[in-house]
């Protein structure tokens, strides 16, 4: 394997690890503040929104100026953004989320760099390997945090500071890796066209443009448009994974940062094991139609039940296992169905539209969940359940159109 390709994989896995390393500890910064759950959810909304903007910006800049300068830019910016967390002030968390979101488009650039380096027949394999390796960061982040806190047994907000030190160290490593990376884009113009840059951002986050593109797809391929809408609704529904961070730290259980980190490590390991077993052995043996029927129907109860679990973390660990065996199937199966309905000529456009709509969906669900939590911390689970119901209704009503096309 080319050294340059390995460097890209390292960049991606460290970038994901930094995010998942810090995630379980950020709620501690909002602890004991009025509306802490609202603040945490909205900080996530800020990150998602600016991440959606950064994707097309960084992608365009990397096409114009090359992959390496933008890799270096994002690595340095990630390093600098950690400084906003050091004072442990809620207001500066929002600055961190904004700056981190704006420079969090590394995955898209990495995929472009992998494509630059790969033969045509190896693109899918190398891109898939990048996604798999990047997914390991979901586990590595909490694992690294657990090891650090075992070595440095500090308490309270000192745990947050120790983890920030680790994030800064990893960010420095990524700067070194980015500097070792050799440019893969053979020709680039080194010229900035702001009109094209503006259009690229608008196509990602403008509701009017997204709706216009969705209606155009619906006219040619109604099944594809329905799947895109279903995937967006699923994105809104799975916001409960992030909301659990707020609920378990600010709600009746009040997990410590270290306990929250252990919970996220469990989620990461469960997702890895689940995906390896299910998508490796069972997916070809079960018809997608039956699997979606089962997953969406049982998912309504699986998501709703979170609001009624006793205030004991053991029940949440156990219910997550039930969750993965019910609603956990939906996202992957419908995502695969979306890819199967596209062709080489439309795949980039469709996936770009789906990504933009999903980003807006994640932003919206964070805002709604934060507001509902002010009334009752269990109420956001009703919102997430309604989103599952909406997917189930769409699927039940239009599944013949989706399957036949």
Number of C-alpha atoms within 10 A of each C-alpha: 5 8 11 18 22 14 18 22 24 18 26 24 23 23 25 22 27 27 18 25 29 23 19 27 26 21 27 23 21 23 18 10 11 10 15 22 27 22 22 26 25 23 23 23 27 23 21 26 22 22 22 24 23 23 24 24 20 24 22 19 20 21 18 17 17 22 26 19 16 21 26 19 16 23 26 18 18 28 21 16 22 21 15 18 22 15 11 18 12 22 14 17 24 21 17 22 24 22 22 25 24 24 24 26 23 24 21 16 25 22 19 19 22 23 19 17 17 17 11 9 8 13 16 14 11 19 19 13 13 22 16 14 17 22 18 18 23 24 23 22 28 30 20 21 28 19 11 16 16 11 9 12 11 14 12 11 16 13 20 26 18 17 21 21 14 18 26 18 13 19 26 17 17 26 20 15 19 24 15 14 20 13 14 17 18 7 10 13 9 11 10 12 10 9 8 12 16 12 14 17 18 17 19 24 21 15 14 11 15 19 13 12 16 22 14 13 19 15 11 10 17 17 21 24 22 22 24 25 17 24 24 23 24 26 23 27 25 20 22 22 12 15 23 18 25 29 21 21 23 22 17 12 13 17 20 20 24 20 17 24 25 17 20 24 24 18 19 22 15 16 18 16 10 17 17 12 12 13 13 10 10 11 15 10 7 9 10 18 16 9 17 23 16 15 23 26 17 17 26 22 16 21 24 20 15 20 14 9 13 12 13 12 17 10 12 18 14 10 17 19 16 15 21 19 16 22 24 21 23 23 19 13 17 20 16 12 17 23 14 11 17 16 10 7 8 12 15 12 14 22 16 16 21 23 19 26 27 24 23 22 23 23 24 18 26 25 19 18 26 26 20 18 22 16 10 10 21 18 17 26 24 19 21 26 23 18 22 29 20 18 25 22 15 15 20 13 11 14 19 12 14 20 12 7 11
